[in-house]
Amino acid sequence: MKSYGGDTLANTKSAIKRVNVSSKKQLLNTSKRSALRKLVRSAQASIENNSPDKNDVILKTIKAIDQAASDGVIHKNKAARDKSRFAKQLS
């Protein structure tokens, strides 16, 4: 038996593939989640500073939240909650 994908011990060809696919998806989801968090922080900062392009940043963030929810990176209820909070800040 060979060890694939870190500490996982996969026995069959399909199990090896599942480990590899899962690892790649995990990396992509982590990257997407990190980018979304950065975008949310920048939107919150623009709201606090009352910057002139606040509405554009909020709309961009809402779009990113929708995309993350549709990709399964975040839960749909979290997406709805975050979008609602940002929508209240639109003027």
C-alpha positions, 0 to 999 in steps of 0.5 A: 500500500502507498500513501497519497495525499498527505496522511491518507492511505488510499488503496484504490485508483478511484480513492487516490483520485478522490484524495487528489481532487479533494486536495485541489478543491480545498486549496481553491476554496481556501483561496476564494474564501480568503479573497472574499474576506479581504473584499469584505474588510475593504468594504467595511473600511470604505463604509467607516471612512465614508469614502465617495466610492462606497456604493461601488465597493459594496456592490462589488462585494455583494456580487463576490458574496453571491459568487462564493455562495453559488460555488459553495465556498460559503453557506447560502444563509451566511451570504444572505445575511452578509448581503443584507447587512451591506444593502442597509449601508447603500445610500 
